[in-house]
Amino acid sequence: MEENIKALADAIYADKVRRARRLSLGERIDTAIELFEGALGMMRDGNRAQFPDKDETEVEALLRWRLRQVGEQGIYSKQPRRRTRS
């Protein structure tokens, strides 16, 4: 059973890679923007859940602060990470 799940996961991943490689530069940029906006939405939701008493202005300020922290703490790297498969 576990082997079937791994084989299915590998097939899904390979299909995603093939589809991504066929995208034009503009489509890749659009996809990146959509992913980033989605991540921002999840971060906002997390801020609201963690601090339910904060208003939207405070949620946005916290979001911006956390994004700056990512850069300042060296968490973000311009070098792409290598995907490791287990």
N, C-alpha and C positions, 0 to 999 in steps of 0.2 A: 504494500500500500504506500509506504513512505517513498519507495523508488518511483512509483507512478506519479506522486505529487511532485517530486524533484524533476522528473522528465517533463511534466506539464509546465512547471515553472520555467525550466530552461527553454522550452519551445516558445512560450509567451515572450520571454526576454529576447530571444533571437528574432522573433517577429517584430517586436518593437524597434530593435536596432535596424533591421532591414527597412522598415517604414521611415525611420528617422533619417537614414542615409539618402533616401529619395527626396527629401524635402529641399526646396530651393532655399537660398539664403534668406529671402524675405519671410518664407514660412517658418524658418528656424527662429528668426527674430520675433515674429508674432507669437510663436510657441513659448519662447523664453519670457516674453512679457506676460503672457497669460499665467505661466507658472509662478512668476514673481508676484503678480497681483493676487493670486490664490494664496501664496504663502503669507503675504501681508494680511489678508483677510483672516487667516488662521491665527496669526500673531495677535491681531486686534481682538478676536474672540477669546483667546487665552488671557489677554490683559483684562478684558471685561469679567471673565470668570474669576480671575485672581483678585481683582479689585472692583467688585460690583458697585461700590459707592462712587467711583470716578465717572465724570461726565465725558462726552466725546472728545472735548479738547484735551483733557488729561490723558485719555486713552491714546490719542495721537501723539502727545508729547512723550509718553512712555514708550510708544513704538519707535519713535525717532531716536530716543536715548538708547534703547536696546540695539537698534541697528548700528549706531555709532560705536557701541561697546564691542560689537562683533569685529569691526575694523581695528579698533584700538587695542584689543586684546590679542590680536593676531590669530583669531579663530578663522577668519576668512583668508584664503590664499588664492592668488590669481592662477596658480598652477593647478591644472585639473588633477583630481584624485584618481588613482587607478582603482577600478572596480575589482574587488576580489571575490571569487566564487568559492564557496565551501563545498 
